[in-house]
Amino acid sequence: MSELVSIIMPSYNTAKFIGETIKSVINQTYTNWELIISDDCSDDNTDSRVEEFLTDSRIKYIKNKQNGGAALARNNALKEAKGRWIAFLDSDDLWMPEKLEKQIAFMEEKGYAFTYTCYEEIDENSNPLCVFVSGPKKVTKHKMYNYCWPGCLTVMYDRNIVGDLQIDLIRKNNDYAMWLKVCKKADCYLLCENLAKYRRRSGSISNHSYTALIKWHYRMYRICDRRLKFTSLVFTLRNLFWGAYKKIRYVKK
């Protein structure tokens, strides 16, 4: 456990969930980590909820000066990161206790620089929804452009290989924009084991209309990847196709 893991956690009005999320990090069997919580001007009691955990010196809490979205919050946390391994966990999701240990062992054994894992879905009260999500065993740059296969809560990359990155400041799909940058440095490999829990909440991006999804994906390709209008539209339509394929092939109920 000689290599430090920097865990990037943006937060915004998740006081109801963030305590359970932090506990899932504290309970990791791999203990050499730093948790960087970057708050985007929450106006609930997130501050007081996080305060309870700051006696653990591995936990750092920073706040944006003004609300700028999850991309800005993640960027600020990434600037503070000191670890070789960079992992991501949203402030309402959960990890299994052996998530870090197993994923790092997998990456070191295989020599991988970019990986993700399977996960399951839970509801707002942490009850299992009996939905399990996996993905392709290997996601090349081409496949990543087809669709955002990794769940953000499962991703880890080797900073020594990938380098220091910042996310383009878009409100939606900014994690996908990050993976498109990472996949230019390394292919992404699946650790086919359920090591995380994604909390499905009302208002999440996965619950929006197809019209909204098309708009957000188009903007992501245009703004973050600097694609032409026609290319961005083609990529967006292709993304919808592979999204439907994922539900059939990799989402099990």
N, C-alpha and C positions, 0 to 999 in steps of 0.2 A: 504494500500500500504506500509506496514511496512517491507516487505521482499524484499531485493535487488535482481535484475536479472542481471546476468553477460552475456552479449551478445558477443559471440565469432565470430569474422569476419576476416578470412584470406584474404589477397589481393595480387594480382599480375597483374600489367598492366591493371587495370580496371578503369583508369581515366575517361573514357567515361561514366561509369555507377555509380561509387561509390558515387558521390554526391547525386544522386537520392535515392540510397540505404540508405545512412546516414539520409536523410530527412525522409524516411519512419520509421526510428527508433525515430527520434526527434518528429514525429507526433503521437507517441503512446499515448493512453489515460492513460495507466499505466506509470507513470513518474519516479518511483524509479528503475532506471537501470543504468548500466555502460556499455558502448560500448568499447570493446577492439579490436582495429584494428591492426592486426599483418601482416606487409608487408614482402613479400618474395623477396626483392631486385628488386622491379619494376624499369624498365628503361624508363618508360614514365613519364608523369607529375602527377602521383598519389600523390606524396608528396604535391605538391602545391594545388591539389584539396582537399585533406584532411585538409590541413592547414586552410582552410576557416572555418572549423567547430570546431577547437580546442579552441575557446573561450567558448564553452560549457564544463564545468569542468567534466561532466559525460563521455566525450569522451577521450580515451587514444590511443596514436599511438606509436607502437613499431616496430622496424625493425630487421629482421634477419641479421646477419653479413655476411652470404652467402646464396645463393639460395639453399633451401633444400626441397621445395615442400609444399603443403597445410598441410600435417600432422605436419611438424615441426612448421609451422606458427600457427596452432591451438594449438599445445602443449605449445608454448610460451605464447599464450593468456590465456590458461587454468591455467598456473602457476601464472598469475597475477589476476585471478578472485577472487573476494571477496564475491560474492552473494550466496544465498541459491539455487536460481534457475539458471540453466545453459541452455542458448538457443544458437542456431546456425543460422547464416545468412551469406551466401556468398556475396561478395562485388559487385555482379551484380544482385542480387535478391531483392525482395521487400516484405514488410509486409503491411497488411491492418492495419488501425489505432487502431483497438481494439484487435489485435492479442494477445498481452501479457495479457491484462486485462481478456479476455475471457478464455484463456488457463490456467492461474493461478487459476481463479475462478473454472474452471472445475476440476483441480487437487485437489484443497483444498476441494471442495464439495464431491468428490468421494474418496479422500484419495489415489490418484494415484501418483506414483513417476516418471513415464516415459510416455510421451504422444507425439502425433503428430497430425497434422490437415490435412485437404484437401487443395489443392492449384490449381491454374490455370496456364496456360503457356502463356507467352508473347514473342514477337520477340525482336530483338536487338534494335528496336526503341520504345519499350514499348507498342506496339500495341497488343491487345488480339488476341490469336490464337484460341479461343473458344474450348480449350481442358481443361478438368477438371479431376483432379486425386484424388482419395480417396484410401481406403484400408480396410483391415479387422478391425472390431471393437476392437478386442483384438489380439495382437501379442505376443504369448508365445515364449519362448526360441526356441522351435522346429520350430515354424513358421518363426522366424527370420533367422534361418539357411536355411530354404527353399528359402527365398528371402528377399532382403532389402526393406521392405514395406515403411518405413517412408522417406519422402523427407527431406533432411538435413535442409533445410530452415524452416521446421515446428517443429523440435524436441525440446523438453524441458525435463530436468530431475531435480529431487530434489537431490541436492548435499548432504543433510543430510542423505539420504538413500543410494544413489549410491556411495558416496565418491569421492575422487579426482582421476581422471583418466588421462592417457596419451595415445596417439595414436601411434601404431607402424609406423615406418617411411617408408611407401610405398607410391609411387607416385599416384596410383589409388586405388579407393575403400577404402580409409582410414576412411571415415565416416562410411561405413558399418562395418569395423573392430571395430570401437568405439561402435556401437549399439550392436554388438555381446558381447562386454564386459558388457554393461549396462544391457542387457536382462538377464544376469546371476544373477543380483541383483533384477530386477523388470520386470514384464510384461509391455508391451507397449499398451496404449489405444488410440483410435482414437476420437478426437473431430471432429465430422462430420460437419464441417463448413469450407467454403473456406476463409482462413485467410492469404494467401500468394500468391506471383506471382513468378514463376520460369522463368527465362530468357533463352530461347533456343537460343544458339549461335553456329555458325559453329566451329567445333573443340572440342565441348563438348563430354564427355564420352558417352552420350546417342546417339551420331551420329556416333560412330565408328562401325567397322565391327564385326560380331560375333566372328571371329578369335581372334581379339584383346580383346573382352569381356571375352572370355574363358580363355585367358592367364592371364588377370588381376584378374579374380575371382580365378583361380587356385593358383596364387601366394599369394593372400590374405589368403586363407585357409591354405596354407603351411607355410607361414611366420608368419602371425599374430595369427592364431589359432593353430599352431604347429601340424597340422594334417599329417597323413601318405600320401604318394603319391596317393595310391588308394582311400583313403577316400576323399582326396581333389578333385580328379577327379569326384567321385560320387556326391559330394556336388555341384560341378560346373555344371554338367549336370542337376542335380535336380533344380538348380537355373535358368537355361535356360528355363526349363519347366514352372516353376512358374512365370517367367517373361512374357512368352507368355500368361499365364492365367491372369495375372494382366492387360495386354492390353485389353483383352476381357471383364473382369469383372469390373475393377475399373478405366478405362480410358474412359471418355465420350466425344464425339465430337458433 
